[in-house]
Amino acid sequence: MTAPDIEGFLAQPHVGVLATLRRSGLPYTVPVWFDWDGTAAWITGTYERVWCRQLFTDGRASLCVEAMSPAAGHVGMDGTVTVHELPDFDIWPISARLVDKYVRQPAGDAAADAFLANMRTEHRLLFRLEPAVFRAIDMRVYRGKRADREYQAGT
């Protein structure tokens, strides 16, 4: 995928799969909503969720986003999360962007406003996953690792 393809792909309301690590070292996966800001993925959670507690113990994580529409593709990123919590960080503008992306467009303003109001009753926080490793594959043109790299490089 080219950089504009990646940005467009990540702007779509695709569900990502977040992988965190259990204390035993085994991976734990969970579907999540995410907001890509051009350099990192923002993910909201609650203190009570298992994967959120795991990120407090070990901040290493991976996010996998795959879709078949509007174009078949895959974006994967591995890195470390930083935790952003109230009252030191206002989590609500980013949380509202997530609601806009995943609820407002398909369900409308009333549904999105109700969803965000419900989120505000929960013990929420944000995680920012900045990728150290980034993979993006446009499955429409993928013909193997070398061919994909050559396509991305424009050769």
Secondary structure as GFF3:
##gff-version 3
##sequence-region A 1 155
A	DSSP	alpha_helix	3	11	.	.	.	ID=ss1
A	DSSP	beta_strand	16	21	.	.	.	ID=ss2
A	DSSP	beta_strand	27	32	.	.	.	ID=ss3
A	DSSP	beta_strand	35	36	.	.	.	ID=ss4
A	DSSP	beta_strand	41	46	.	.	.	ID=ss5
A	DSSP	alpha_helix	50	57	.	.	.	ID=ss6
A	DSSP	beta_strand	60	67	.	.	.	ID=ss7
A	DSSP	beta_strand	73	84	.	.	.	ID=ss8
A	DSSP	alpha_helix	92	99	.	.	.	ID=ss9
A	DSSP	pi_helix	100	104	.	.	.	ID=ss10
A	DSSP	alpha_helix	105	107	.	.	.	ID=ss11
A	DSSP	alpha_helix	109	119	.	.	.	ID=ss12
A	DSSP	beta_strand	124	138	.	.	.	ID=ss13
A	DSSP	alpha_helix	145	153	.	.	.	ID=ss14
###
